[in-house]
Amino acid sequence: MKSKFEKMGGTYTEIGGILYPNITPPDPDHRPMGIWGMRHEEYLKEHHYLTYINLLTTGKLES
């Protein structure tokens, strides 16, 4: 039985008997964030951690 990841075309690599998904993070746009962007990032880390993690993992934090 295939997992949802495999049904979507994902593959795994076996290392030491453990299967690791072959995923790469999105390539972020390498623009400087600026002082207000950095302050907003710190605010999200301190007060809205789940939103911060969601933006970070989807690659949308710096946009």
C-alpha positions in Angstrom: 0.0 0.0 0.0 1.4 3.4 -1.0 1.5 6.4 1.3 0.0 9.7 0.3 3.5 11.0 -0.3 4.2 8.2 -2.8 0.8 8.7 -4.5 1.8 12.3 -5.1 5.0 11.2 -6.7 7.3 11.3 -3.7 10.2 9.0 -3.3 12.2 7.7 -0.3 15.9 7.0 0.3 16.8 4.1 2.7 19.7 4.9 5.1 20.4 2.3 7.8 17.0 0.7 7.5 15.1 3.9 7.9 13.2 5.5 5.0 13.8 9.3 4.5 11.6 11.3 2.1 13.4 12.9 -0.8 12.3 16.5 -0.2 14.1 19.8 -0.6 13.0 23.2 0.8 11.9 25.8 -1.7 14.6 28.1 -2.9 13.9 31.4 -1.2 14.3 34.8 -2.9 17.6 36.1 -1.6 16.6 39.8 -1.1 17.7 41.6 2.0 14.8 41.7 4.5 15.4 45.1 6.0 15.1 46.3 9.6 11.3 46.3 9.7 11.1 42.8 8.2 13.5 41.5 10.8 11.5 43.1 13.6 8.3 41.6 12.3 10.0 38.2 12.1 11.0 38.5 15.8 7.5 39.5 16.7 6.1 36.5 14.9 8.6 34.2 16.7 7.6 35.6 20.1 3.9 36.1 19.7 2.6 34.0 16.8 5.0 31.0 16.7 2.7 28.7 14.6 2.3 31.4 11.9 6.0 31.9 11.9 6.7 28.2 11.4 4.1 27.9 8.7 5.7 30.8 6.8 9.2 29.5 7.3 8.4 26.0 6.1 6.5 27.1 3.0 9.2 29.5 2.0 7.0 32.6 2.3 8.6 34.2 5.4 10.9 36.5 3.4 8.3 37.5 0.8 
